[in-house]
Amino acid sequence: MDGTPVAGIYQVSGPEFAQMPDNWMPYLAVDNVDARVEKAVAAGAKLMKPIFDIPNVGRLAILILPGGAAMGWITPARGERGQSS
């Protein structure tokens, strides 16, 4: 949008996704993914895989919320286009 990435898509693979049907996973930008995940896990969420970094994109977490819904959180990387972390 106006030269700034606002969406992304990637292929999921690995044993943790073996039984997952095709789907879309929303990601929400958060100010500090590590701190937010710590609070979410304390409240009953489960981390699907360790928090990970994608260079020039950001730091991401994929969670299973207590009600069973999957959700991604990202702290965007500071980029040339004014994105902030």
ChimeraX attribute file (.defattr): number of C-alpha atoms within 10 A of each C-alpha:
attribute: neighborCount
match mode: 1-to-1
recipient: residues
	/A:1	6
	/A:2	5
	/A:3	6
	/A:4	11
	/A:5	10
	/A:6	7
	/A:7	8
	/A:8	8
	/A:9	7
	/A:10	5
	/A:11	4
	/A:12	11
	/A:13	9
	/A:14	6
	/A:15	8
	/A:16	10
	/A:17	11
	/A:18	9
	/A:19	7
	/A:20	10
	/A:21	7
	/A:22	8
	/A:23	6
	/A:24	9
	/A:25	12
	/A:26	12
	/A:27	17
	/A:28	13
	/A:29	15
	/A:30	16
	/A:31	13
	/A:32	15
	/A:33	22
	/A:34	17
	/A:35	10
	/A:36	14
	/A:37	20
	/A:38	12
	/A:39	12
	/A:40	17
	/A:41	15
	/A:42	10
	/A:43	11
	/A:44	12
	/A:45	19
	/A:46	17
	/A:47	19
	/A:48	15
	/A:49	11
	/A:50	10
	/A:51	16
	/A:52	12
	/A:53	15
	/A:54	10
	/A:55	9
	/A:56	11
	/A:57	16
	/A:58	19
	/A:59	21
	/A:60	25
	/A:61	21
	/A:62	21
	/A:63	22
	/A:64	17
	/A:65	16
	/A:66	13
	/A:67	8
	/A:68	10
	/A:69	10
	/A:70	18
	/A:71	17
	/A:72	17
	/A:73	23
	/A:74	23
	/A:75	21
	/A:76	23
	/A:77	17
	/A:78	13
	/A:79	13
	/A:80	9
	/A:81	9
	/A:82	9
	/A:83	12
	/A:84	12
	/A:85	16
